[in-house]
Amino acid sequence: MDTNFFDKVYEIVKQIPKGRVTTYGAIAEKLGAKSSARMVGWAMNAAHNLEDVPAHRVVNRNGLLTGKHHFPTQSMMQDLLQEEGIEVIDDKVIHFKLLFWCP
């Protein structure tokens, strides 16, 4: 586990504006590690106890809430997104392309 890489991921995630989402792959690409989306996922799995890292704003490339299982409850990721005005149906961000934030 590369904690330096994880810290870089967290710094990007902290920049995602409220009401917007980004993807594991977009973060990996920003870090110059385009093929490391899975490692970004590992970083996000380890981030759910970090209050200053809005992990709920990171979804897969199709807008699916693939990380929801790593939150304290099954609905917490969706609940946090909906509190920010993001509509989610069947674990998928509605209007994903409009809400996508590119780091």
C-alpha positions as CSV (number, residue, x, y, z in Angstrom):
1,M,0.0,0.0,0.0
2,D,1.5,3.3,-1.1
3,T,0.3,5.9,1.5
4,N,2.0,8.7,-0.5
5,F,-0.2,7.8,-3.5
6,F,-3.2,7.6,-1.1
7,D,-2.5,11.1,0.2
8,K,-2.3,12.4,-3.3
9,V,-5.7,10.8,-4.1
10,Y,-7.2,12.4,-1.0
11,E,-5.9,15.8,-1.9
12,I,-7.7,15.6,-5.2
13,V,-10.9,14.2,-3.7
14,K,-11.0,17.2,-1.2
15,Q,-11.2,19.5,-4.2
16,I,-14.4,17.9,-5.7
17,P,-17.1,20.6,-5.4
18,K,-20.3,19.8,-3.5
19,G,-22.9,18.6,-5.9
20,R,-20.4,17.1,-8.3
21,V,-18.7,13.7,-8.8
22,T,-15.6,12.3,-10.3
23,T,-14.3,8.9,-11.1
24,Y,-11.5,6.6,-9.9
25,G,-10.0,6.7,-13.4
26,A,-10.1,10.5,-13.7
27,I,-8.2,10.8,-10.4
28,A,-5.7,8.2,-11.5
29,E,-5.2,10.0,-14.8
30,K,-4.7,13.3,-13.0
31,L,-1.9,11.7,-10.9
32,G,-0.2,10.4,-14.1
33,A,-1.1,6.8,-13.3
34,K,-3.9,6.3,-15.9
35,S,-4.0,2.5,-15.4
36,S,-4.2,2.8,-11.6
37,A,-8.0,3.4,-11.1
38,R,-8.1,0.2,-9.0
39,M,-5.4,1.7,-6.7
40,V,-7.5,4.8,-6.4
41,G,-10.4,2.6,-5.4
42,W,-8.2,1.1,-2.6
43,A,-7.4,4.6,-1.4
44,M,-11.1,5.4,-1.3
45,N,-11.9,2.3,0.5
46,A,-9.5,3.3,3.2
47,A,-10.9,6.9,3.3
48,H,-14.3,6.4,4.7
49,N,-13.2,7.2,8.2
50,L,-11.5,10.4,7.2
51,E,-14.0,13.1,7.8
52,D,-12.3,15.7,5.5
53,V,-12.3,13.4,2.5
54,P,-15.7,13.4,0.6
55,A,-15.3,9.8,-0.6
56,H,-19.0,9.7,-1.5
57,R,-18.2,11.9,-4.5
58,V,-16.1,9.3,-6.2
59,V,-18.0,6.8,-8.5
60,N,-17.1,4.5,-11.3
61,R,-16.8,5.5,-14.9
62,N,-20.5,4.9,-15.5
63,G,-21.7,6.9,-12.5
64,L,-22.4,3.8,-10.4
65,L,-21.9,3.8,-6.6
66,T,-19.5,0.9,-6.6
67,G,-18.0,2.1,-3.3
68,K,-21.2,2.1,-1.3
69,H,-20.3,-1.2,0.5
70,H,-17.4,0.5,2.3
71,F,-19.6,3.1,4.1
72,P,-21.1,2.4,7.5
73,T,-24.6,1.7,6.0
74,Q,-25.6,0.5,2.5
75,S,-27.5,3.8,1.8
76,M,-25.0,6.3,3.3
77,M,-23.2,7.1,0.0
78,Q,-26.4,7.7,-1.8
79,D,-27.8,9.7,1.2
80,L,-24.7,12.0,1.2
81,L,-25.0,12.6,-2.6
82,Q,-28.7,13.3,-2.4
83,E,-28.0,15.8,0.5
84,E,-25.9,17.7,-2.1
85,G,-28.7,17.7,-4.7
86,I,-27.4,14.7,-6.7
87,E,-30.2,12.4,-7.8
88,V,-29.4,8.7,-7.6
89,I,-31.6,5.9,-8.9
90,D,-30.7,2.2,-8.7
91,D,-27.2,3.1,-7.4
92,K,-26.5,5.3,-10.4
93,V,-25.9,9.1,-10.5
94,I,-28.6,10.6,-12.8
95,H,-27.1,13.2,-15.2
96,F,-23.7,11.8,-14.5
97,K,-22.1,13.5,-17.5
98,L,-23.4,16.9,-16.4
99,L,-22.2,16.4,-12.8
100,F,-18.8,15.0,-13.7
101,W,-15.9,17.0,-12.4
102,C,-12.6,16.6,-14.1
103,P,-9.7,17.1,-11.7
